[in-house]
Amino acid sequence: MSILRLCDQESATVPPQSTVAEAIRLMLARRVGAVVVVDANRVVGIFTERDVLRKLALSGRDPEKVPVAELMTAPVETASPETSPGDALMSMLEHHFRHLPVVDSMGRLRGVLSIRNLLHGQMEELRRQLHSLEHYVASEGPGVPKARD
């Protein structure tokens, strides 16, 4: 399964010169925990709720005046469309992040994968497997002779 299928339909992005306040407003409007910072159609960073807490909250800086480029996380870890969901999850758990931009070979954003998207996809897969097993057991399984009357 392609991880692009698990990504949100539309990615939240801002240019590096956007203010931190603009990025936060976009995150709130989209109900997401991160925005991808894109310059000239290439991913240059990511700005997350953690960046707000760690780099801005107690700094005394005015979010209306600080460019997001100053507080974004860069370079950003990315995945390719060929990355498997399992590999994406392992990377996210290993590096302790909840959002993973998916980029093409030119560094252009194709989608943003969240840990929530991955877990939802995993739950759907487990439901399909359970349904298949229930169907298998109910039909006595292949190769098992049916009871005679």
Rosetta blueprint (number, residue, H / E / L):
1 M L
2 S L
3 I H
4 L H
5 R H
6 L H
7 C L
8 D L
9 Q L
10 E L
11 S L
12 A L
13 T E
14 V E
15 P L
16 P L
17 Q L
18 S L
19 T E
20 V H
21 A H
22 E H
23 A H
24 I H
25 R H
26 L H
27 M H
28 L H
29 A H
30 R H
31 R L
32 V L
33 G L
34 A E
35 V E
36 V E
37 V E
38 V E
39 D E
40 A L
41 N L
42 R E
43 V E
44 V E
45 G E
46 I E
47 F E
48 T E
49 E H
50 R H
51 D H
52 V H
53 L H
54 R H
55 K H
56 L H
57 A L
58 L L
59 S L
60 G L
61 R L
62 D L
63 P L
64 E L
65 K L
66 V L
67 P E
68 V H
69 A H
70 E H
71 L H
72 M L
73 T E
74 A L
75 P L
76 V L
77 E L
78 T L
79 A E
80 S L
81 P L
82 E L
83 T L
84 S L
85 P H
86 G H
87 D H
88 A H
89 L H
90 M H
91 S H
92 M H
93 L H
94 E H
95 H H
96 H L
97 F L
98 R L
99 H E
100 L E
101 P E
102 V E
103 V E
104 D L
105 S L
106 M L
107 G L
108 R L
109 L E
110 R E
111 G E
112 V E
113 L E
114 S E
115 I H
116 R H
117 N H
118 L H
119 L H
120 H H
121 G H
122 Q H
123 M H
124 E H
125 E H
126 L H
127 R H
128 R H
129 Q H
130 L H
131 H H
132 S H
133 L H
134 E H
135 H H
136 Y H
137 V H
138 A H
139 S L
140 E L
141 G L
142 P L
143 G L
144 V L
145 P L
146 K L
147 A L
148 R L
149 D L
